[in-house]
């Protein structure tokens, strides 16, 4: 089974969530998603006024797949990477920017939001998110001791008999 490449929890999750909320407020976009490169939603925010969101898991999977294809194109053209992607339609825009090598910040918005405003505010947020994700990658893995194992076994025995 494929699992997310990052485990976002506790204080790190709260900080990421706060930065996404600030980005949402500063730009006026409908949805902000932090997606890992495997296509898992790590965190997301949506504007209160936004219509029902698309299936975010599907958006995340397609964004990650598109980023992988774009990376292959960049490589073919002698570039290390293309750090951002913009897809503009008649009624909406999808803007994706790399957060280091591990994640993609995805914003979905309509024509009333200037792309320049989105790019300016996203650059600031990218730096903040990258620092948080680097902390997570540098953190030692959580070690669950034997006490945890015994306690969990006892709880399960009590629960299931």
N, C-alpha and C positions, 0 to 999 in steps of 0.2 A: 504494500500500500504506500502510495506517495504521501509524504508529510511535508508541511511547510518547512522552509529552510531556516526560518527564524521563529523563536517563541517569544511573543510580545506579551508581557504580563506585568502586574504590579505597577511600580512607580514609572517604569519605562512606558508602559501602555498609557498611563494617565498623561504623561508628558507628550507623547505622540498625539493622543486624542486632543489635548489642549492646542497644540500647534495646528492641527487640522481644523479645529473650530475657529481659530484666529484667521486662518487662510480663507475659510468659508465666508467669514464676516468681512474681511478686507476686500475680497474680490467680487462677491455677489454670485459666485457659481452655485449650481444646484447640488452637486455631489463632489466629495473629495474621497478618494480611496488610496490607501497605501497597500500595494500589492507586492508579494514577493515574486521572484522570477519564475517560480513554478506555477503561478497562477492562483495563489491563495490570498484572500483578503485578510490583511493583518489588522487593519483598522479602517473605519469609514465614518463619514459625517454627511448629513444631508441638511439642506436648508428647510426650515419649517414650512415655508410656502411652496416648496418644490412638489410637483406632481408625483404620483407613485413611481418609485425608482424602477429602473430595469432590474433584471435578475443580476445582482452584483457578483455572484459567483461566476456566472457566465461572462460578464464583462471582464472580470479579473483574468479568467482563463484566456480569453481572446486577446486581451492587452498583453499578457505575458508571451503568448504565441507570436503576436505581431512584433513585439520587441526582439524576440529571438530571430525572426526573419529579417528584421531591419539590421540587427547586428551582423548577420551573414552578408547582407548587402554592403554594409560599411566595410567589412573585411575585404570583400571583392574589389572595392574601390580604394583600398589602401588606407582606410581610416581605422583607428582603434575601435571607435564606436560613434554612433549618432546619439547624442545625449537626450534629444527631445524629438517628439513626434506631434504633429497637429493634423487632425482630421476634421475638415469643415464640411458640413452639409447645409441644406437649405434652412433647417430649423435648429440645428445644434452643432456644437463643437466638442471634440474630445481632445484634450491636451495631456500628453504623457511625458514625464521627465524622469530620468534615472536618478535614483538616490543611491549613490555609490554603485557597487557591483551587485548588491543584494536585493534591491527593491525598486519599485516604480511608483511615482506619485501620479495619480490619474485624476483629472478634473473634467467634469461634464457640465456644460453651460449652454445657454441660448445666445442668440444674436445681440441681445441687449448688453452683454458683458464684453468690454473691449479686450481683445487678446493681449494687447500690450500690458494692461493692468494685471492680467493673470500671470504673464511671464515675470513681471517685476516682483510681485509678491511671492510667486512660487520659488524664485531663486533664493530668497531669504529663508523660506521654510525648508528648502532642500538642505541647506547647511545645518539647520537645527536638527532635522530628522537624521541626517547622515551621522551626526555626532552621537545621537542616541543609539542608532543601530550599531555603530562601532563599539560603543560600550558593551552592548549585548554580545557581540562577537568576541570581545576580549575577556568577557566574564568567564570564570571557571564553571564547568558544568555542575549542575546541582547534584549533590551526592546524597542519596537517601540511605541512612544508616540501617543497621539491623533492627534498631528499636522501631523504626518506621515500619519495617516489614512485619515484625511481630504484632505491632499495634493494628496494622491494616488487616492482618490475618484474623486477629481476635474480633475486630469489628465485623468482618465478613461472616465469621462463624456465628456471631450473635445474630446477625441479620438473617442469614439463611439456615441457621441451625446445624 
